[in-house]
Amino acid sequence: MTHLSFFSACLPAVIGFCLLSPHAQSAEKDESRKWTATKMFEKKDTDMDGFLTFEEFKQGRNETFLQNAEKRFHALDTNQDNKVSLDELKAGWADMTRNKKK
């Protein structure tokens, strides 16, 4: 077997592996990995009552986040009922995550 025929025999396999790599996946898949208000809400609303309590909100967060967690929670809780709805979280998401649109 010559080098050229070996190369031509392996080329389809190499291309296939490249196309299956995580880096070659579509933007849609990368988009689904993005942390959104809805994904956070679904993960944090452990009792599935449609609201986040302060305890649910701070669950699993790092120490830096926890330093301002109460202030952030109250800023999101716009109707001051001591719980955050999905709509309230979506409304305050950009400020909370510093993903402000320019």
C-alpha positions as CSV (number, residue, x, y, z in Angstrom):
1,M,0.0,0.0,0.0
2,T,1.5,3.3,-1.0
3,H,1.4,6.4,1.2
4,L,-1.1,8.0,-1.2
5,S,-3.6,5.2,-1.0
6,F,-3.2,5.0,2.7
7,F,-3.9,8.7,3.0
8,S,-7.0,8.5,0.7
9,A,-8.3,5.5,2.7
10,C,-8.0,7.4,6.0
11,L,-9.2,10.8,4.9
12,P,-12.9,10.0,5.1
13,A,-12.5,8.7,8.7
14,V,-10.5,11.8,9.7
15,I,-13.1,14.1,8.2
16,G,-15.9,12.2,10.0
17,F,-14.1,12.5,13.3
18,C,-13.6,16.2,12.8
19,L,-17.3,16.7,12.0
20,L,-18.4,14.9,15.1
21,S,-16.1,16.8,17.4
22,P,-17.8,19.2,19.9
23,H,-16.1,22.2,18.2
24,A,-17.9,21.4,15.0
25,Q,-21.4,21.3,16.4
26,S,-23.9,23.8,15.3
27,A,-24.5,27.2,16.9
28,E,-27.9,25.9,17.9
29,K,-26.4,23.3,20.2
30,D,-24.0,25.9,21.7
31,E,-27.0,28.2,22.2
32,S,-28.7,25.4,24.2
33,R,-25.8,25.3,26.6
34,K,-26.2,29.0,27.4
35,W,-27.5,29.7,31.0
36,T,-30.8,31.5,30.6
37,A,-33.3,32.8,33.1
38,T,-35.7,30.0,32.2
39,K,-33.1,27.3,32.7
40,M,-32.0,28.7,36.0
41,F,-35.6,29.0,37.2
42,E,-36.3,25.4,36.2
43,K,-33.2,24.1,38.0
44,K,-33.7,26.3,41.2
45,D,-37.4,25.8,41.6
46,T,-37.0,22.6,43.5
47,D,-40.5,22.4,44.9
48,M,-41.9,23.3,41.5
49,D,-44.4,25.8,42.8
50,G,-43.6,28.3,40.1
51,F,-41.7,30.6,42.4
52,L,-38.1,30.9,43.8
53,T,-37.8,31.4,47.5
54,F,-34.6,33.0,48.8
55,E,-33.4,29.5,49.9
56,E,-33.9,28.1,46.4
57,F,-32.3,31.2,44.8
58,K,-29.1,30.9,46.8
59,Q,-28.8,27.1,46.6
60,G,-25.5,25.9,45.1
61,R,-24.0,29.4,44.6
62,N,-20.5,30.4,45.4
63,E,-19.4,32.5,48.3
64,T,-19.0,35.7,46.2
65,F,-22.5,35.4,44.9
66,L,-23.9,34.8,48.4
67,Q,-22.4,38.1,49.7
68,N,-25.0,40.0,47.7
69,A,-27.6,37.3,47.3
70,E,-30.2,38.9,49.5
71,K,-29.8,42.3,47.8
72,R,-30.1,40.6,44.3
73,F,-33.1,38.6,45.4
74,H,-35.0,41.6,46.7
75,A,-34.1,43.6,43.5
76,L,-35.7,40.7,41.4
77,D,-38.8,40.5,43.7
78,T,-40.4,43.5,42.2
79,N,-43.8,42.9,43.9
80,Q,-42.2,42.3,47.3
81,D,-44.0,39.0,48.0
82,N,-40.8,37.3,49.1
83,K,-40.6,35.1,46.1
84,V,-39.4,35.5,42.5
85,S,-41.6,34.4,39.6
86,L,-40.2,33.5,36.2
87,D,-41.4,36.8,34.8
88,E,-39.6,38.7,37.5
89,L,-36.4,36.7,37.0
90,K,-36.5,37.3,33.2
91,A,-37.1,41.0,33.7
92,G,-34.0,41.3,36.0
93,W,-31.8,38.8,34.2
94,A,-29.6,41.2,32.3
95,D,-28.8,43.2,35.5
96,M,-28.2,40.1,37.6
97,T,-25.9,38.4,35.1
98,R,-24.2,41.5,33.8
99,N,-25.2,40.5,30.2
100,K,-26.6,43.9,29.4
101,K,-27.5,44.4,25.7
102,K,-25.8,47.4,24.2
